[in-house]
Amino acid sequence: MIIVQNDFLIGRQQIFDGDLRVFAYELLFRDINGNSVETFGPTAASNQVIVDSLLEYGLDKIVGRQLAFINLTRDNLLSETPSLLPKDKVVIEVLEDVQVDDTLIQALKRLVRDGYKIALDDFEFEERWLPVVEMAHFIKLDIQKVSPATSGWVMERLKPLPIRFLAEKVETQEQYLEYKALGCQYFQGYYFSRPNTVRGKRLETNQHTVLQLLAKINRPNISIPELARTISMDVGLTYKLLRYINSAYYALPKQIDSLKFAITYLGIREIQRWASLISLASFSDRPTEILKIALIRAKMCESLAVSLKLSNSEQFFLVGLMSTIDQLLEVPLDEAVSGLPLSGEVKSALVSHAGLAGEALSCAVNFERWKLDAAHFEDLGLSKIGEIHLESVGWANKIAQVLEK
């Protein structure tokens, strides 16, 4: 996922625990032209990512309740830069090519004493690292560079220390399982963004019911009585919907206890949106990050449509929201949507990324996966697309917190 602020794109990649729950996000960065950190100086970039994410927007809006792993160079570590960071929200990553000497060791000692957590990036065991290893809370193993045998040896050698190990650049399920068996507690890599699906798998009855309800709720030109009747057929959905509407999120002047009044008061689109979000959240056995990704895509697709003044932005929202249905159901996307009463435009946007809605979805997905060259929508500039994505991330984090209550 990528966020833009001024002249820098700020990316984030999930760090999962052993149960595939999001433990933290690593913040990544490039300049507005997509150039890597090396082209404009790593120290300037690390300082900028901190200023952008904390002072200009707010770290909580980017990573929510999770921790943020942030790369810092030697110059950063020896300056006052770390003091800008909230110690309860960040893990400071020490880059693998940093010069280790007494000056650096003393700077890290001060940070640890002040309550900061330290991670060693792309770690390979060398004697010079020993004084730093003794202070480290996390060690990241680049499994594309270091073999399982070497990784196992490192973990065994450092076993007496209270260090947690993170396998990064995990690209297959086999790698994930192998390094989990070796003793790694955390995992990072593009494997975790790929859907794990089984063709021909039968949907459970409750899953099929939820999908049918989602499609009915989002019928084009649905009337207020029809929408109220459709929602009221699910008692649990009705209860949760009224509870959320009456929560602090809206801060309404008086209690609303009628679906028809709620629809009249807030509007059909807002009720459709909440009913859809609650329905997707009912897949409680799936990782919550899948729902959060769907929220970000939905809001981004809708905002891209609004930026072009399109009249059917609610359709774009639905396309983004349904785009992770293959991960929620663990079946291929074409199978998941084939039996649903969705319009042909929505289905083709989901499966083939066809049409403007499909282009918007493709833009959102490419941003998420940090494929900047392919992240485009009509004639919008990358800076504008990035602003929309940043707003979508903040909105999704806020909504996810409401749904968790």
C-alpha positions in Angstrom: 0.0 0.0 0.0 1.3 3.5 -0.8 0.5 6.9 0.5 1.8 10.2 -0.9 2.8 13.3 1.0 4.3 16.3 -0.9 7.3 14.9 -2.8 7.4 11.4 -1.3 5.3 8.2 -1.6 5.0 6.4 1.7 4.3 2.7 1.4 3.4 0.2 4.0 3.7 -3.6 4.1 2.0 -5.8 6.6 4.0 -7.8 9.2 2.0 -10.8 10.4 2.3 -12.9 13.5 2.2 -16.8 13.5 -1.6 -16.8 13.4 -1.5 -14.4 10.3 -2.9 -11.5 12.3 -1.3 -8.1 11.4 1.2 -7.2 14.1 2.8 -4.2 12.5 3.4 -2.4 9.2 6.8 -1.5 7.8 6.9 2.0 6.3 8.6 2.2 2.9 9.3 5.2 0.7 10.1 6.5 -2.7 10.1 9.9 -4.3 7.1 11.2 -6.4 8.7 9.8 -9.5 8.9 6.3 -8.1 12.7 6.4 -7.6 14.2 4.3 -4.8 15.7 5.7 -1.7 19.3 5.5 -3.0 18.7 8.1 -5.7 18.0 10.9 -3.3 19.8 10.1 -0.1 18.6 7.7 2.6 19.0 10.1 5.5 16.9 12.8 3.8 14.3 10.1 2.9 14.1 8.7 6.4 13.7 12.1 7.9 11.0 13.0 5.4 9.0 9.8 6.0 8.9 10.6 9.7 7.9 14.3 9.2 5.3 13.3 6.6 3.6 10.5 8.5 3.7 12.0 11.9 3.6 15.8 11.6 1.6 16.2 8.4 -0.9 13.4 8.7 -0.5 11.3 11.8 0.9 7.9 12.3 -2.3 6.4 13.7 -4.2 7.1 10.5 -1.6 5.2 8.5 -1.0 2.1 10.8 -4.1 2.3 13.0 -3.5 0.4 16.3 -0.5 -1.5 15.0 3.2 -0.8 15.3 5.2 1.0 12.6 8.7 -0.4 11.6 10.7 2.6 10.3 14.1 2.4 8.7 16.7 4.8 10.1 20.2 5.4 8.9 23.3 6.0 11.0 23.0 9.8 10.6 19.3 9.5 11.7 20.2 7.5 14.7 22.9 9.9 15.8 20.6 13.0 15.3 17.5 14.0 17.2 15.3 12.3 14.6 14.3 9.3 16.8 12.9 11.7 19.5 10.2 12.7 17.0 8.8 9.2 17.1 6.2 8.0 19.7 8.1 5.2 21.5 4.9 3.1 22.0 4.1 3.1 18.3 7.3 2.5 16.5 10.1 0.0 16.1 13.3 1.5 14.8 15.0 -0.5 12.1 18.8 -0.4 11.9 19.9 -0.9 8.3 22.3 -3.7 7.6 25.1 -1.5 6.0 25.3 0.9 9.0 28.8 1.4 10.5 28.9 -0.1 13.9 31.2 1.7 16.4 31.0 3.0 19.9 29.2 6.2 18.9 26.4 4.2 17.3 26.2 1.7 20.2 25.9 4.5 22.7 23.1 6.1 20.6 21.2 2.8 20.5 21.7 2.3 24.2 20.1 5.7 24.9 17.1 4.8 22.7 16.6 1.5 24.4 16.9 3.2 27.8 14.2 5.7 26.7 11.8 2.9 25.8 12.3 2.5 22.1 12.3 -1.0 20.4 15.1 -1.9 18.0 15.0 -4.2 15.0 18.1 -5.2 12.9 17.2 -5.3 9.2 18.5 -8.0 6.7 20.6 -9.5 9.5 23.6 -11.7 8.8 25.7 -12.8 11.8 29.0 -11.0 12.2 31.0 -10.4 15.4 30.7 -6.6 15.0 27.0 -6.9 15.5 27.2 -8.6 18.9 27.0 -5.4 21.1 23.9 -4.3 19.0 22.3 -7.7 19.0 22.3 -7.7 22.8 20.0 -4.6 22.7 17.8 -5.8 19.8 14.1 -6.7 20.2 13.6 -8.0 16.7 15.9 -9.5 14.0 14.8 -9.6 10.4 16.0 -12.5 8.3 16.0 -11.9 4.5 15.1 -15.5 3.4 16.0 -14.7 -0.2 19.6 -14.1 1.0 20.0 -16.5 4.0 19.3 -20.2 3.8 17.0 -22.0 6.3 20.1 -23.8 7.7 21.9 -20.5 8.3 18.8 -18.9 9.7 18.3 -21.9 12.1 21.9 -21.6 13.2 21.5 -17.9 13.9 18.3 -18.4 15.9 20.0 -21.2 17.9 23.1 -19.1 18.6 21.0 -16.2 19.9 18.5 -18.3 21.7 19.5 -17.1 25.2 18.5 -13.5 24.3 14.9 -12.3 24.3 14.9 -11.6 20.6 11.9 -12.2 18.3 12.7 -13.3 14.7 11.0 -12.0 11.6 11.2 -13.8 8.2 11.0 -11.2 5.4 10.5 -11.6 1.6 8.3 -14.7 2.1 6.9 -15.6 -1.3 5.4 -19.1 -0.9 3.4 -21.0 1.7 6.2 -23.5 1.9 8.6 -20.8 3.0 6.1 -19.5 5.6 5.7 -23.0 7.1 9.4 -23.8 7.0 10.4 -20.6 8.8 7.6 -20.9 11.3 8.8 -24.4 12.1 12.3 -23.0 12.5 11.1 -20.6 15.2 10.3 -17.3 13.5 7.4 -15.5 15.2 6.7 -12.9 12.5 6.5 -12.9 8.7 6.5 -10.3 5.9 6.3 -10.7 2.1 4.1 -10.6 -0.9 2.9 -14.2 -0.4 0.5 -12.9 2.2 -1.2 -10.6 -0.3 -2.1 -13.4 -2.7 -5.4 -15.2 -2.3 -5.2 -18.8 -1.3 -8.1 -20.3 -3.2 -9.5 -23.7 -4.1 -11.4 -24.1 -7.4 -14.7 -26.0 -7.0 -14.9 -25.5 -3.3 -18.5 -25.4 -2.1 -19.7 -22.3 -0.2 -21.2 -22.8 3.2 -24.8 -22.0 3.5 -24.3 -18.9 5.6 -21.6 -17.6 3.2 -24.0 -18.0 0.3 -26.7 -16.2 2.2 -24.4 -13.3 3.0 -23.4 -12.9 -0.6 -27.0 -13.0 -1.8 -27.9 -10.3 0.8 -25.0 -8.1 -0.3 -26.1 -8.2 -3.9 -29.8 -7.5 -3.0 -28.8 -4.6 -0.7 -26.8 -3.0 -3.5 -29.4 -3.3 -6.3 -29.4 -0.2 -8.5 -32.4 2.2 -7.9 -33.6 0.3 -4.9 -36.4 2.1 -3.0 -36.4 2.9 0.7 -39.2 0.3 1.5 -37.4 -2.4 -0.5 -34.0 -1.7 1.2 -35.7 -1.7 4.7 -37.5 -5.0 3.9 -34.3 -6.7 2.6 -32.3 -5.7 5.6 -35.0 -6.6 8.1 -35.0 -10.2 6.9 -31.7 -10.6 8.8 -32.3 -9.9 12.5 -28.6 -9.8 13.3 -27.9 -7.3 10.5 -30.8 -5.1 11.6 -29.6 -5.1 15.2 -26.0 -4.3 14.3 -26.9 -1.7 11.8 -29.0 0.3 14.3 -26.3 -0.1 16.9 -23.7 1.4 14.6 -26.0 4.2 13.5 -26.5 5.2 17.1 -22.9 5.0 18.0 -20.5 7.9 18.6 -19.4 7.7 14.9 -22.5 9.7 13.9 -23.2 11.5 17.2 -26.9 11.8 16.3 -29.0 14.1 18.4 -31.5 11.4 19.2 -31.9 7.6 19.2 -32.9 6.0 15.9 -34.9 2.8 16.3 -36.5 2.3 12.9 -34.8 1.2 9.7 -37.0 3.3 7.5 -36.3 6.4 9.6 -32.6 5.6 9.5 -32.6 5.3 5.7 -34.6 8.5 5.4 -32.3 10.3 7.8 -28.9 9.1 6.5 -29.8 8.3 2.9 -30.0 5.0 1.0 -26.3 5.0 0.0 -25.1 5.4 3.6 -27.3 2.5 4.8 -26.3 0.3 1.8 -22.7 1.0 2.7 -23.0 0.1 6.4 -25.2 -3.0 5.7 -22.5 -4.2 3.2 -19.7 -3.6 5.6 -21.4 -5.5 8.4 -22.3 -8.3 6.1 -18.6 -8.7 5.0 -17.4 -8.5 8.6 -19.6 -11.5 9.4 -16.9 -13.7 7.9 -15.3 -13.7 11.4 -13.1 -16.7 10.7 -11.0 -14.9 8.2 -8.2 -12.4 8.9 -9.5 -8.9 9.7 -6.8 -7.5 7.4 -8.7 -8.8 4.4 -11.7 -6.7 5.4 -9.5 -3.7 5.9 -8.0 -4.0 2.4 -11.5 -4.3 1.0 -12.5 -1.1 2.8 -9.4 0.8 1.5 -10.1 -0.4 -2.1 -13.8 0.5 -1.8 -13.2 4.0 -0.6 -10.4 4.6 -3.1 -12.5 3.4 -6.0 -15.4 5.5 -5.0 -13.2 8.6 -4.6 -11.6 8.1 -7.9 -15.1 8.1 -9.5 -16.0 11.2 -7.6 -12.8 12.9 -8.8 -14.1 12.5 -12.4 -17.6 13.6 -11.3 -19.1 10.2 -12.3 -22.7 9.7 -11.2 -22.3 6.0 -10.3 -19.6 6.2 -7.6 -21.6 3.8 -5.4 -21.0 1.1 -8.0 -17.2 1.8 -7.8 -17.5 1.4 -4.0 -19.2 -2.0 -4.4 -16.5 -3.2 -6.8 -13.7 -2.3 -4.4 -15.6 -3.8 -1.4 -16.2 -7.1 -3.2 -12.7 -7.4 -4.6 -11.4 -9.5 -1.7 -14.3 -11.9 -1.7 -12.1 -14.6 -3.2 -9.8 -14.3 -0.1 -12.8 -14.3 2.3 -14.4 -17.4 0.7 -11.1 -19.1 -0.4 -12.5 -19.7 -3.9 -11.5 -18.1 -7.2 -13.0 -14.7 -7.9 -14.9 -15.8 -11.0 -16.6 -18.6 -9.1 -17.4 -16.3 -6.1 -19.3 -13.8 -8.2 -20.8 -16.0 -11.0 -23.9 -16.9 -9.0 -24.6 -13.5 -7.6 -27.3 -11.1 -8.9 -24.7 -8.4 -9.7 -24.7 -6.3 -12.8 -22.6 -7.4 -15.7 -20.5 -4.2 -15.3 -19.7 -5.0 -11.7 -18.8 -8.7 -12.5 -16.5 -7.7 -15.4 -14.9 -5.0 -13.3 -14.2 -7.5 -10.5 -13.0 -10.4 -12.7 -11.4 -8.7 -15.6 -10.8 -5.2 -14.4 -12.9 -4.0 -17.3 -14.5 -0.6 -17.7 -13.8 2.5 -15.6 -14.7 0.7 -12.3 -12.3 -2.0 -13.3 -9.6 0.6 -14.0 -10.2 2.2 -10.6 -9.9 -1.2 -8.9 -6.7 -2.0 -10.9 -5.3 1.4 -9.8 -6.1 0.7 -6.1 -4.6 -2.8 -6.2 -1.4 -1.6 -7.9 -1.0 1.1 -5.3 -1.5 -1.5 -2.6 1.2 -3.7 -4.1 3.6 -0.8 -4.8 3.5 -1.2 -8.6 3.7 2.5 -9.3 4.1 2.2 -13.1 0.7 0.5 -13.3 -1.1 2.7 -10.8 -3.1 5.1 -13.0 -6.7 6.2 -13.5 -7.7 8.2 -16.5 -5.7 11.5 -16.5 -5.2 11.9 -12.7 -1.7 12.5 -11.6 0.1 10.2 -9.2 0.1 12.9 -6.5 -3.8 13.2 -6.7 -4.1 9.4 -6.7 -1.9 9.2 -3.7 -3.9 11.8 -1.8 -7.0 9.8 -2.4 -5.3 6.6 -1.2 -4.1 8.4 2.0 -7.7 9.5 2.7 -8.9 6.0 2.0 -6.5 4.4 4.5 -7.5 6.8 7.2 -11.2 6.2 6.5 -10.8 2.4 6.5 -8.9 2.4 9.8 -11.7 4.4 11.4 -14.4 2.2 10.0 -12.6 -1.0 11.0 -12.3 0.2 14.6 -16.1 0.9 14.7 -16.8 -2.6 13.3 -14.6 -4.2 15.9 -16.6 -2.8 18.8 
